[in-house]
Amino acid sequence: MTATVRVSAPAKINLHLEVLGLRADGFHELAMVMQSIDLADELSCINTADGSLHLTCDCDDLSCGRDNLIVRAAELLRQRSGFGELGARLHLSKRIPIGAGLAGGSSDGAAALVALNTLWGLGHSQAELECMAADLGSDMPFCIAGGSQLCFGRGETLEPLVAGCHRFGVVLVKDPLVSVSTPWAYGECRRLRGATYLDDESAFEDRRQALRQAPWLQPHDDLRTPPLRNDLQEVVAPQTPAVPIALQLLADLPGQLRVAMSGSGPSCFALFPDRSAADLALEQHRDQFHDAGLEAWSCSFLGHGAKLAA
C-alpha cells in the first residue's frame, strides 16, 4: 500500500482533575473529566514495507527520535503484529504547543496507533488500541477514545460520558516560553498536599462515585456549566508566573463562564457558552494576550479522539 493515511490528533483539556492519593505502583490515583478540543496536530503516514520507521516534523523543537511517542507507538504496534518488515515514513504537522498540559505528545502517539493500524491493515479494534496505548502513557487511551470521558486510575481507565459536553466554546492561552514538567508537578503536589492524600481503595472509590454522580455530569443537566477543578493548579501557579497572569486575563474576558489551568499546565482556558462567543472574546482581546506574551486560540469541544482524516 502506498496511499497516504492522515490522522487528526486533538488536544485535550481537563474539566476536572482531582489527585486522590498514591497507588501501590507509585503513580498518583486520579479522578478526572477530560475533554477533546479541536486544536489538533495531523500525522501523515506512507508505507515503506522495508522495516524502517522515519519521523519528520515541521517543529524544530520536537525530537523525532526513539523518545518520541509516535516512534514508540509505531515500534510497539509493529512488535505486537509479528511482522518486523513493516515500515513507514511519518510526518507530523504540529499545532498543539509542547509541554502545555494538553496531551499533545500523547495524542500524537495515539494518532500513530490509529494511522498505522489502518496503513498496515492490522485490524485492531479501538479497545485493543486503547490497551496498547495504556502501555505507553497514562493519557494515551483517552486520546484514542476522545470526546468527554471520566478517567480514573493513572488516567487510563475510561468511562464515557453519555451526554457529553459538546456545546461550550474555549479560549485557550499559553506562554510559548514556558513549559511544565508533569513529573515535577505531581512531585510538588505530593510534597505540598501529601499529608491530605487518601490512602485506601475504598476511599478512592468513594471519590470516583462522587464524581460520577456530580450534577453537572448528569444527562438532564447538560446545560450546566462545569465547575472546573484542577488540584495541580494550586501547586503549579505559585511557581509559574505565566499561569496566574493567564488566569487573570481569561477571568477578565466578558462572557466567560469559568477559567482553569489544564493538566499540569501552563496552558489555561476559559469556557464560553458556544464557539461564536469564544471567537468574539478572543478577537476583541487578542492584543492583551499578545502584550502579555501569550499565544491564544479559540476552540470547540470535540466528540472524538484521534481520527482518520477525511
C-alpha positions in Angstrom: 0.0 0.0 0.0 1.4 3.4 -1.0 -1.5 5.7 -0.2 -1.0 8.3 2.5 -3.0 7.8 5.7 -3.7 11.0 7.7 -5.0 11.2 11.2 -6.1 14.2 13.3 -4.6 14.3 16.8 -6.8 16.6 19.0 -5.6 18.2 22.2 -7.5 17.8 25.5 -8.4 20.0 28.4 -9.2 18.9 32.0 -12.6 19.9 33.2 -11.9 18.1 36.5 -8.5 16.9 37.8 -8.6 15.5 41.3 -5.5 14.0 42.9 -6.7 11.3 45.3 -3.5 9.8 46.6 -0.7 7.4 45.8 -1.1 4.0 44.2 0.9 0.9 45.1 2.9 1.3 41.8 4.0 4.8 42.9 1.7 6.7 40.4 -1.0 9.1 41.6 -4.6 7.9 41.7 -6.7 10.4 39.8 -10.3 11.2 39.2 -10.7 13.3 36.1 -13.0 14.5 33.4 -11.1 15.1 30.2 -12.5 16.7 27.1 -11.2 16.7 23.5 -10.9 20.1 21.7 -10.4 20.9 18.0 -6.9 22.3 18.4 -5.2 19.3 16.7 -1.9 18.1 15.2 -2.0 16.0 12.0 0.1 12.9 11.4 0.5 11.5 7.8 2.0 8.1 7.1 3.2 6.3 4.0 4.0 2.6 3.9 7.6 1.6 3.1 7.5 -2.2 3.9 11.2 -2.2 4.5 11.3 -2.3 8.3 12.3 1.4 8.7 10.4 3.9 10.7 11.3 7.5 9.9 9.6 10.5 11.5 9.8 14.2 10.4 8.1 17.2 11.9 7.6 20.8 11.0 8.5 21.9 14.6 12.3 22.0 15.2 11.8 21.9 18.9 10.4 18.3 18.9 12.7 15.3 18.9 11.9 12.8 16.1 14.0 10.0 17.7 13.0 7.0 19.6 12.0 9.1 22.6 9.1 10.4 20.6 5.8 8.7 21.4 5.0 8.4 17.7 8.0 6.3 17.1 7.5 4.3 20.3 3.9 3.7 19.3 4.9 2.5 15.9 7.5 0.2 17.3 5.0 -1.3 19.8 2.4 -1.8 17.1 4.9 -3.5 14.8 6.2 -5.7 17.6 2.6 -6.8 18.5 1.9 -7.5 14.8 4.8 -10.0 14.5 5.7 -8.5 11.1 9.2 -7.0 11.5 9.3 -5.8 7.9 6.5 -3.3 8.4 7.8 0.3 8.0 6.5 3.8 7.4 7.5 7.3 6.7 5.6 9.6 9.1 5.3 13.4 9.2 3.8 15.4 12.0 2.2 18.8 11.4 2.4 20.4 14.8 -0.2 22.9 16.1 -0.6 21.8 19.8 2.1 23.6 21.9 4.7 21.4 23.5 4.8 20.9 27.3 1.5 22.6 27.7 -0.7 20.2 29.7 -2.8 19.5 26.6 -1.6 15.9 26.0 -0.1 16.8 22.6 2.6 14.2 22.7 0.1 11.5 23.9 -2.4 12.5 21.2 0.4 12.2 18.6 1.3 8.7 19.8 -2.4 7.8 19.8 -2.6 9.1 16.2 0.3 6.8 15.2 -1.5 3.7 16.6 -4.7 4.7 14.6 -2.8 5.6 11.4 -0.5 2.6 11.3 -3.3 0.2 12.3 -5.0 1.3 9.1 -1.9 1.7 6.9 -0.6 -1.8 7.8 -4.1 -3.4 7.6 -3.7 -4.9 11.1 -7.4 -4.7 12.0 -7.1 -4.0 15.7 -10.3 -2.7 17.4 -10.4 0.6 19.3 -10.4 -1.3 22.6 -7.2 -3.1 21.6 -5.6 0.1 20.5 -6.5 1.7 23.9 -4.9 -1.3 25.7 -1.7 -0.7 23.7 -1.9 3.0 24.4 -2.0 2.4 28.1 1.4 0.7 27.9 2.9 3.9 26.5 1.3 6.7 28.6 -1.5 7.4 31.0 -3.3 9.9 28.8 -3.0 7.9 25.6 -6.1 5.7 26.0 -8.2 8.8 26.3 -6.5 10.3 23.2 -7.7 7.2 21.3 -11.3 7.4 22.5 -11.6 11.2 23.0 -14.8 13.1 23.5 -16.0 13.5 27.1 -14.7 10.8 29.4 -14.3 10.1 33.1 -10.7 9.0 33.6 -9.6 7.1 36.7 -6.5 5.2 37.8 -3.5 6.9 36.3 -5.9 8.3 33.7 -6.0 5.2 31.6 -9.3 3.8 32.9 -12.1 5.4 30.9 -15.8 5.7 31.4 -17.6 7.6 28.6 -20.0 10.4 29.5 -23.1 9.6 27.6 -24.4 13.1 27.5 -21.0 14.6 26.7 -20.3 18.3 26.9 -20.3 19.4 23.3 -21.8 22.9 23.4 -19.1 25.0 25.0 -16.5 27.2 23.3 -13.0 27.7 24.7 -10.4 30.4 24.7 -7.0 28.7 25.3 -3.8 30.5 26.1 -0.1 29.5 26.8 3.2 31.3 27.2 5.3 29.8 24.4 8.5 30.3 26.5 7.2 28.3 29.5 6.8 24.5 29.8 5.9 22.5 32.9 7.2 19.0 33.6 4.4 16.7 34.5 6.5 14.6 36.9 7.7 17.8 38.6 4.1 19.0 39.0 3.0 15.7 40.6 6.1 15.7 42.8 5.2 19.2 44.1 1.7 18.0 44.7 2.9 15.1 46.8 5.3 17.4 48.7 2.7 20.1 49.4 -0.5 18.0 49.7 0.7 14.5 50.5 -0.5 14.7 54.1 -4.1 15.1 52.9 -4.0 12.2 50.4 -6.5 9.4 50.7 -4.8 6.1 51.3 -7.0 3.1 50.5 -9.1 1.8 47.6 -12.4 2.3 49.4 -11.7 6.0 49.9 -10.6 6.2 46.2 -13.9 4.6 45.1 -16.0 6.9 47.2 -14.4 9.9 45.3 -14.9 8.2 42.0 -18.6 7.6 42.7 -19.0 11.2 43.9 -17.6 12.4 40.5 -19.8 10.0 38.6 -22.9 11.5 40.4 -21.9 15.1 40.1 -24.9 17.1 39.0 -23.1 18.8 36.1 -22.3 15.4 34.5 -25.9 14.1 34.6 -27.7 13.9 31.2 -30.7 16.0 32.4 -28.2 18.8 33.4 -26.3 19.1 30.1 -26.7 22.8 30.1 -25.0 23.2 33.5 -21.5 24.9 33.3 -18.7 22.6 34.5 -17.5 24.0 37.9 -13.8 23.2 36.9 -11.3 21.8 39.3 -7.6 21.2 38.9 -5.6 20.1 42.0 -2.3 20.7 40.3 -3.2 24.4 39.6 -2.7 25.4 43.3 0.9 23.9 43.3 2.0 24.9 39.8 0.6 28.5 39.7 2.7 29.9 42.6 5.9 28.8 40.9 4.9 29.5 37.3 4.1 33.2 36.9 2.6 32.7 33.4 -0.2 30.7 35.0 -1.8 33.4 37.3 -1.2 36.0 34.6 -3.1 33.9 32.1 -5.9 33.0 34.5 -6.5 36.7 35.4 -6.6 37.8 31.7 -9.1 35.0 31.0 -11.2 35.8 34.0 -11.4 39.4 32.7 -12.9 38.3 29.4 -16.6 39.4 29.1 -18.9 36.4 28.9 -16.6 33.8 30.3 -18.2 31.1 32.4 -15.2 29.6 34.3 -11.4 29.6 34.0 -8.8 27.0 34.9 -5.4 25.5 34.1 -5.3 22.4 32.0 -3.4 19.3 33.2 0.0 20.1 34.7 -0.1 23.5 32.8 0.9 26.0 31.9 -1.9 26.2 29.4 -5.1 27.9 30.8 -8.5 28.2 29.4 -11.9 29.9 29.7 -15.2 28.3 28.9 -17.9 30.2 26.9 -21.5 29.4 26.1 -20.5 28.5 22.5 -17.8 28.8 19.9 -19.0 32.1 18.5 -18.8 33.7 22.0 -15.2 32.4 22.3 -14.3 33.6 18.9 -15.6 37.1 19.7 -13.8 37.3 23.0 -10.5 36.3 21.5 -10.9 38.7 18.6 -11.6 41.6 20.9 -8.8 40.9 23.4 -6.1 39.2 21.3 -3.8 42.3 21.7 -3.9 41.9 25.5 -2.8 38.3 25.3 -0.1 39.3 22.8 1.2 42.1 25.1 1.4 39.5 28.0 3.5 37.2 25.8 0.7 34.6 25.5 -0.4 32.6 22.4 -4.1 32.2 22.2 -6.6 30.1 20.3 -10.4 29.7 20.2 -11.6 26.1 20.1 -14.7 23.9 20.2 -15.3 20.7 22.2 -15.0 17.5 20.1 -16.8 14.2 20.4 -13.8 12.1 19.3 -10.1 11.5 19.8 -7.5 10.5 17.2 -9.4 10.1 13.9 -8.7 9.3 10.3 -8.9 12.5 8.3 -11.5 12.7 5.5 
